[in-house]
């Protein structure tokens, strides 16, 4: 008889524990997806191409310089932390044509391979721009020939998830 009471008592405890765990999973305590989605909606990105007077454009003349501008806007209450595997800048721009890299914002530069981190405080913005298609360290300088190109942004590893940044298609004539 004692054994039955112990078994029933243990069985009730297991059922209670299972119900408690199920209840916790239905709350935000163990399911941070809702919080993550809210956080993601508070983080915005802007990626655009402009001429040298900062007018938005997607067509340029061969030999013309232009700006690639990227902004990561942190409207959340949390600090965004990013990590890098070298002393490179946190944002890298690339220009590709077909499946080939034509130019990058770090061409000609050398970086030290060390772990580095940075942060974007709440209500702050990381703004990066590159006067493309060359860098001061690139030798020889290039001239984009007429054709279609893609402008891309490479981000560092972030402690938050953000939507992928689609490439911008532009034309050189």
Rosetta blueprint (number, residue, H / E / L):
1 X L
2 X H
3 X H
4 X H
5 X H
6 X H
7 X H
8 X H
9 X H
10 X H
11 X H
12 X H
13 X H
14 X H
15 X H
16 X H
17 X H
18 X H
19 X H
20 X H
21 X H
22 X H
23 X H
24 X H
25 X H
26 X H
27 X L
28 X L
29 X L
30 X L
31 X L
32 X L
33 X H
34 X H
35 X H
36 X H
37 X H
38 X H
39 X H
40 X H
41 X H
42 X L
43 X E
44 X E
45 X E
46 X E
47 X E
48 X E
49 X E
50 X E
51 X L
52 X L
53 X L
54 X L
55 X L
56 X E
57 X L
58 X L
59 X E
60 X E
61 X L
62 X L
63 X L
64 X L
65 X L
66 X E
67 X E
68 X E
69 X E
70 X E
71 X E
72 X E
73 X E
74 X E
75 X L
76 X L
77 X L
78 X L
79 X L
80 X E
81 X E
82 X E
83 X E
84 X E
85 X L
86 X L
87 X L
88 X L
89 X L
90 X L
91 X L
92 X E
93 X E
94 X E
95 X E
96 X E
97 X E
98 X L
99 X L
100 X E
101 X E
102 X E
103 X E
104 X E
105 X L
106 X L
107 X L
108 X L
109 X L
110 X L
111 X L
112 X L
113 X L
114 X L
115 X L
116 X E
117 X E
118 X E
119 X E
120 X E
121 X L
122 X L
123 X L
124 X E
125 X E
126 X E
127 X E
128 X E
129 X E
130 X E
131 X E
132 X E
133 X L
134 X L
135 X L
136 X L
137 X L
138 X L
139 X L
140 X L
141 X L
142 X L
143 X L
144 X L
145 X L
146 X L
147 X E
148 X E
149 X E
150 X E
151 X E
152 X E
153 X E
154 X E
155 X L
156 X L
157 X E
158 X E
159 X L
160 X L
161 X L
162 X L
163 X L
164 X L
165 X L
166 X L
167 X L
168 X E
169 X E
170 X E
171 X E
172 X E
173 X L
